[in-house]
Amino acid sequence: MAVNLFWRLLAAVVLRQSLLLWGKLCVVVVRCGLTVLPENGKCRADFHERAMAKNFALTGTDLAEISGAGRRRFRVVVGIFYFMQGIVFGSWASRIPDIKAMLGMSEADLGSVLFAIPLGQLLAMPFSGWLTAKIGSRACTGIAVAVYGLALTLIALAAGTGSRAVFFASLVFFGVCGNLHNIAINTQGVGVERIYGRSIMAGFHGVWSLAGFASGLISTTLVSAGISPVAHFAGVYAACAILMAFLIRFAIPSDASKQETVRELRENSAGKNAPRRRRFALSDPFILLLGVICFVNMGCEGVMFDWSGVYFQQVVRPDESLVRLGYTVALGAMAAGRFVADRFVMRFGQVRVIQVCATMSACGLLLSVALPQTATAAGGFMLVGFGISSIVPVCYSLSSRAENIPVGVAIASVSTIGFLGFLFGPPVIGHTAEFLGNLFASDPAEAPSVGLRGAFLCAAFFALLSAVVAPKINKFISSSRGFSGDSEAGGNSVREKNVDSGQQ
């Protein structure tokens, strides 16, 4: 009883401070939003559109060669690629409680085993980018879908053997295949952005989240019907393989990165005094700052994927049919948020969107810790879903304005740092829960519940910290870097000034 009172008081204090910060941010956002509304009530986005065209457009010759129907075909096909990746990963994430029970693992055991996926990702990083550049992202995507679905099926088969060593090896292979798949489809997504001449990456991420939401619903249905993880994963693999065999011919044949390199060489061949490019993008403080924000955000996203079901099972303890409710609600909110992310960025500015979203994530985690009932925990996870929806696409867009670093290298660097948070966050949560449970729980039977609440409280603290450091992005953004949505003088006032100067 005393432990529960301690967690509630601590969460209440942090929640109060979070709400105060969130309220101040919302007031600023509303004020800045009103300053950009002309008399007809429509948002003035001319400068945004011109800047996006400058950052993402192909040459006039390239655009002329692609018809409107061709653009839509590329966008639909690449969107399906993202959906398939989300279905595969979401299928694994939604069945983690079942596989945990099959192997009889504790929270710490599960956290240790989950380190296998980031290990596989790290092992694949050196050759995944090389292979994509060597044979092209279209061929790489076809290969990745084949091996990624196979790795998913092997996870269920390995869990069925009861051997944790075999299960660990299957997760390493799953991480290797996931890294290859991620690089290949994001390269295709960058190509579609350049064809359209504007940022649409948030929409692709929304499709990925929508797939995670769909996989949660499918998993809930299959569990109710008594379908085993082996049959579930094998069915997902077969469906993705058949769909890829039909669609791969319609993917973008030539990667945008090569076209970008040609343009950069032409632009920089004018004189010897051109700024020297950084050899290592990670040495740039702007890239590091964006990477850290993505790291924290994607860590929260990984927690929702891997621990939401376990949290409901161990802490909330609803009816068995509602164990996956938190996962489903969080992924649904994340998908919805990503589909509207671009509008909020244009209206309120990128840095303010990051601040508000990070604060929403912190408040959602705190709500689920302070009030671990079914309705309140689901509402908290919904807030987390909305909070984690927009930060990563916004940071990818901001990274393209890093000075003296090619756009592709900057985005890849931020993505790499962020994805490490997605992979290492869930294992760290498991070990933190084990430590805090043994430290604070008076009854050993309550240790998993107390530990998970404490671990989620730590995640809320880091989410709030990312909201606090987000304004430091402003000092790295200058008007020469294109649309940023924010500056030290105020986000939308700068946009208004640029729009007016462009109309004169």
N, C-alpha and C positions, 0 to 999 in steps of 0.2 A: 504493500500500500504506500509506504514511504517512497519507494523507488518511482512508482507511477506519479506521485505528487511532485517529486523532483523533476521528472521529465516534463510534466505539464507546466510547471513554473518556468523552467528554463526555456521551453519552446514559446511560452507566452511572451517572455521578455524579448526574445529575438524576433518574434512575429510582430510585436509592437513597433520595434525599430524598422523592420522591413516595410510595414504598412505606411509609416511616416515617410520613408524614402520614396515609396511607390506613389504616395499622394502628391509629393512635391514634383515628381517626374511627370505625373499625369497633368498637373496644372501647367507646367512648362510646355508639354506637348500640345495641350489645347490652345494655349496662347500662340505658340508658333504656328499651329495649324490654321488659326484664324487669320494670321498675317498674310497667308498666301492665297486666300480666297478672293477672287475678283468679284465684281458685282453680280455676275451670272451664277456664282456659287460653285464653279468648277475649278478643280486644281490646275494650276499652271505648270505643265510638265514639259514645255518646249525644250528647256535647257537639258533636262534629264534625257530626253529622247536624242538630242544632238550628241550629248556626251556618250551615251550608250552606243550610238552608231559609230562614233569615233573609236571607241574601245573594242567593239566586237565585229564591225562590219568587214566583209571581204571587199576586194576591189570591184570596180564596176563591171569588169569583164566576167569575174566569177559569178556575180549576182545575175548577170544577164543570161548565163548559161543554165540557171536553175529556175524553173517555172514555179508559179504559185502552188500547183499541185505537187511538184517535186519537194518543195519545202515542207508542205503539210505531211507528205509521206515520210520524210526523214524524221520529223518531229514525233509522229505517231509511233514509228518503229522504235526509235530510241526510248520513247516513253514506256513502251512494252518491255524493253530491256531492263529499265529501272524497276518496273513492276515485278518482273521475274526474279530479280535479285532480292527484292523485298519479301516476296513470297517464300523463297528458300530460307533466308535468314529468320524471317518471322515464324516459319514452321518450327525451326529449331528452338527459338526463344520461347514460344508458347508451350512447348512440351518439356521444358526444363524441370518443372515440378515432378512430372511423371518419371523422367529419367533419373532424377535425384532419388526418388523412392525406389526405383528398380535396383540401384546400386547401393542403397542404404547409406547415403552420405550425409554428413552434418554440414552446417553452413561453412565452416572452415574447409572441410574436404571439397565442397563444391567450389569455393573460392580458389583453392589451389588448382583444381582441375581446369577451371576457366582460364588460367594463365596460359593454357595450351594454345588458345586461339590467337592472342597477341604474339606468342612465340612464332606461330606459323606465319603471321603477317610480317613480322620482322625478317624471318628467313626469306620470304618471297620478295621483299622490297628491292633487293639488288637486281634481280633478273626480270621482275614483272615489267618495270618501265623499259628495260632494254628490249624485251620480247615484243612489247607493244610498238616500240619505235622500229623494230626490225621487220616485222611481218604486217604491221598495221593494226589498228584497233578493231576493224571489222573481223578479221580472221581471229584475233585474240578473243573477241567477245564470243564467237562460236565455240572456241576451245574451252573458254572459262565456264560457259553454261553447262557443257558436257561434264566437266570434272567437278564443278561446284555441286550439282545435283547428285552426282555419284558420292561425293564426300558426305553429303547430308544423309544418304541412305546408309553409308558405312557407320555413321554415328549411332544409329539405332541398332545396327547389327552388333557393334562393339559393346553397347550397353547390355544387350541381351546375353553376352558371354559372361557378364559379371566380373570381368577383369578390368580394374581401373587403369592398368598400364596400356591395355589395348584401346580403352576408351580415350585416354590421354593422347595416344598416337593418332586416333581418328580426328580428334579436335585440332591437332597440329595441321593435319592435311586439310581440314576444313578451313583453317586460317590462311593457308597458302593459296588455296583456290579462291577464297574470298578476296584476297588482295589483288590477284590477277583480274578477277571480274570487276572489282571496283575501279581500277585504273583504266581498263578497257572501255567501260561504259561512260565514265566521266570524260574520256577523250572524245567519244562520240558526242556527248552532250555539249562540249565546248565547240565542236564543229557545227552543231545545230545553232548555237548562239551566234556564231559568226555568219551563218547563212541568213539568219533573221535580222541581224544587225541590232539586237537588243538583248538584254539579260532575261533569260527564261529558266535559269538553273533552279530557282526556287520551285518552279512548277514541276520539274523533274524530281526534285527531292520530295515534293508533295505526293507524286505518284508512288515513290518508294514507300513513304509512310502509309499511304492508302493500302498498299499491298500488305504491310505489316498489320494494319487493322483488319483486312480481309482474312489474313492467315489466323488471326486470333479468333474470329468468328468460325472459320472452318475447323480450327482445332477444338473449340468448344463443342461443336456439333459432332465431331468424330469421337471425342472422349465420351460424350453422352451415349453414342452408339456402340461403345466398346471397341473401337478400332485401335489397334496397337500402333506405337510409333513407327515400327518397321513398315507396315502397310501404308501409313500416312506419308512417310518420307519417300517411299518408292513411288507412290502415286504422283507426288509433286515432281519428282525427278522425271517421270515419263511425260507428264504434261509439258514441262518446260523444254525437254529435248525435242518433242514433236513440234512445238511452236517455234523454236529456234531454227529447226531445219527448214521451215517454210519462210521465215522472216529474214534470215541472215543475208540473203541476196539483195534486200532492199535497204541495207544499212549504208551509211556514208562510206564510200570507197576510199577517199583520200582524207587523211587526218588534217585538221586545221593547224596543228602545231607546225607542220612543214610549211604551209602557206604563210604563217605568221613569221617564221624564220626568214623567209625570202623577203618579206616586206621590211623587216627590221634591218636586214643587211643593206637594202636599197636606201632606207632612210638614214642610216648611219655612215654611208659611204661618202657623204658630202664633204666632210672635213676631218682633220686629225684631232681637233679640239673637242670632239663629242665626248660626253661623260663616259667614263670607264665603267663597265658593268661589274657588279660584285661577283666574285667567283663563287661564294657560298651565300645563298639567300638567307640562311639561318643566322648569319652575322648581322643582319639588319634588325635594329630594335623594333621597327614597325611590324615586320613579319613575326618577330618573337611575341610581341604583344597580342597580335591577332591570333597567333597559334595558341597562346595560353588561354585566351577567352574561349576559343574553340575546344581546347582540351577540357576545360571545366564543363562547358555545355554538353559536349558529346559524352563526357563521363556521366552526367545526369541522364542522358539518353540511354546509355548502356545500362544504367541502373534500372530504368523503366523496362527495358527489354528483358534483363536477366533476373531481376529481383522483385518485380511487381507481383508476380504470382506467388513467390515464396513469402513476401510480406503479407499478402492477404491470407495465406495459409497459416502462417505462424503467429501473426499479430492481430489481424482483423478477425480471423476465424469465422467467416460467413458459412452459409450452406455450400456444400461441395460444388454445386453447379455455378457458384458465383466467385470461385477462386480466381478465375482469369478476368474478372470484371475490371480490375485496375489496369491490367495490361491493355485490354481492349479500349477502355475509355481514354487512356493516355495516348495510344497510337492514333485513335480517331481524332482527338483534339490536335495532335501534331500535324496530321494530314490536312485538316481544315485550315490551320494557321498558315501552313506553307503555301496554300493556294491563294491566299490573300496578302502574302508578305510584301509583294512588290508594291501594292497600293499604299500600304502603311509607310514603306520606305520613302516613296515619292511625296507623301503628305507630311510626315513628321521628321524625316531625316534618319540616317543609318545609325548614328551613335545613340540617339534616344530610343530607337527600336531595340537596340541591344540592351540598354539599361532597363527598360520596362520588361522585356522578356526574361532577363536574368532574375529580376525581382519577382516576377510571377512564378518562376521555378522555385525560388526560395520559399515563397509563401505557400505554395502547394505542398512542398515537402514538410514544412512546419505544421500545416493543417493536418496532414495524415499522421504525424507524430503525436500532436497534442490531442487529437480526437480520433482514435483508431476504430471508429465504427464504419459499417459498410458504406453508408451514404456520404459521410464526411471524408473518408479515405478516398472514395471514388472521385469526389469533388476536388480533393487535393491533387490527385493524379491527373485530373483533367487540366488543372492550372499548370501543372508541370508540362503536360503535353503542349499547351499553347505557348508556354515559355520557351521550350527548346525548339520550337518549330522554325523560327526565323533567323536565329543567330548565325548558324553555319553558312547559309546562302549569303547573308549580308557580309560576313567576314571574307568569304571568297571574292565578292565584288570589291570590297575595300582593298584586298591584297593586290588587285590588278593595278592599283595606283602607287605601288612601291617604286621609288626612284631607282634607276640604273639596274633594275632586275626585270628580265623578260616576264611577261604576264603568266605564261605557262609554268615557269619555275616558281614564281611567287605563289600561285594557287596550289601547286603541288606541295610546297613547303608547309603552308598553313594546313592543308588537308592532312599531311603526314602527322604533324604535331597533334591536331585535333583527334585524329582517328586513334592515336595512342590512348587518349582519354577514354574513348569509347571501348577500347579493349582492356585497358588496365583498371578502369573504374570498378567494374563488377567484381573482379577478384579482391581488390582492396576493400570493398564493402564487406565481403565475406569474412575476411580476417579481422576487420574492425569490429564487426558484429560479434565475432567469437570473443575477442578481447574484452569488449565492453560488457558483454553478457556475463563473463566470468568475474569481472570486476565489481559490477553493481548489483547483480541479481542475488537476492537472499535465498531464493528457492531455485535449485538447479533446473527444475522443470520450466521455469520462466526465463531462463537464460537466453534462449533464442529470440524470444519476443523483446526483452529488454535490450539485447545487443543490436537487433535490427533497428529499433527505434533510435538508439544512439547513433548508429551508422548513418541513418537517413538525416539525422540532425546535423551531422558533420557535412554531409553533402549539401544541405541547405546553406550552411555557412559559406562554403566555397562558391556556391551560386550567387549569393549576395555579394561576396567579395569581387566577383567578375563585374557586377553592376557598378561597384564603386570605382574600379580601375578603368572602366570603359571610356570616360571622358578624356583620358590621356591620349586616345586616338586622335583627337582634334589637332594636337600640336604637330602630328606627322602629315596632316592633310593640307595641301595648298590648292588654290584655285587652278593652278597649272596642271593638276593631276586629273582634271575632269570632275564629274559630278561626285560629290561626297555626301550631300545631304546635311552636313554639319560643318561648323567652324567655330572658332572661339567667339566670334561675334554673334553667333546664333544661326542654327541650321538653315531655316527656310528663308531668312532675310538675305543670306548669300545667294540662294537660288533665285529669289525675286530680283536681286540686283543683276545677276547674270542674264536672266530672261529679258529684263528691260534693256540692257546694253546690247543684247543680240537683236532686238527689234529696231534699234535706231539705225 
